[in-house]
Amino acid sequence: MIDLHTHLLPDWDDGAADWAESDRMIEVAREDGITKMVLTPHVFRMTKDGNDGRGLKARMRAFLEQSNSREIDFFPGAEVHVHPDMIAHIKDFDLTVNGSNFVFIEFPAEHLPGGATNLVYQMMLNGLIPIISHPERNAVFARSPEILYDLIRQGAIAQITSLSITGGFGTHVRKTAERFLRHGLVHLIASDAHNADTRPPQLSEASKRAAKFVGTARAEAMVTTVPAAILENEQIPDLGEPISPGEKE
């Protein structure tokens, strides 16, 4: 399995506090059957050293160099909080997933900034394909899933968090994740891991539970062939058209 969204980079954001915690997270991932992981540290939110793009690249290089002998392969990326300068920042500091056209973007948890549709449009014009991080944990998407549907129809893809499916963020988030799965609004499952204990890098159980709503083949694709395509900067496998939230499931 491939985990495209993790906060493994030590002492950068609210993820791994130090190298020891990163090591513990890597061991948890290995035991779960994960063979590839992308480091997606926060940008424009929760960073301990500001938004120093050059500093982040240096820290990322150091991690990759020190971890290249492990059983897991690691790749660079970022989770970019919606910000007026985000497109320029993504391009200037290569914050995409493994140098691809795909990039994780994060909306605030409690609201959706105006102009989300235009943001996706502008990103696409600039050759970027936005991966919307954990929309099931956004209050507006949960309340009005047709907004997420419209963004996906525009060309964005959506990633839900493994703990959301397994209930780690509560019943409301779990039911929202299930609804998004049933409507074909999910392309990717990732851990969004922050530590080894309460928010670990695990995907296997979430994939099994997702299969109840989308079938085994599609659920497995969300942790294998879809993230593999993103890492290689290829078109993701066709998972079928999303179903409008206004239609029957």
C-alpha angles and dihedrals in degrees: 000000000000124000110202099178121056139136096218098134105109121243097351104106138343091309128083109002095205144350092277091060091046089053091051091049092050091052091050090051093048092051090051092056099258113149102173131038135183121212108226108176118184118267121194090009138061094359118148095205101042118248099309101161094189091048090051092051090050092049090047092051090050092052094048092048093050094045102044094102096058127105089251124070116226130207135186127251141125143222106234118202113220107271136155091248097042100110093051091044092050091052097041094052101027097240096168124114106282093333092303129129090259121096133174115238125189127207122201113274098236104038145014117238116236114262098038090140092051091047091057089046092051092047091052090049087055092052095257126131110206119221105202108221119227100333089175087071094054114096095215096049090047092051096039109025090170087077090059089045091055093049091051091049086054091058106272121127127213133227123197125198120251092227090054090062094045094048101254093131095046138267097292094055091044092053091047090052090049091051092051090049093051091051094050092246094132126081102164142030117206134165102234081206118195101170142356098260119035098019105024130173098256129136109161099084093044091052091051092051093046088056089069089066105032105020130257098277095053094042091052091047089058090065100032125023098024096053089040090057091049092051089052093044092241131138109278118245116273107260094176132264119305116251117235109247087232091063129077115272 
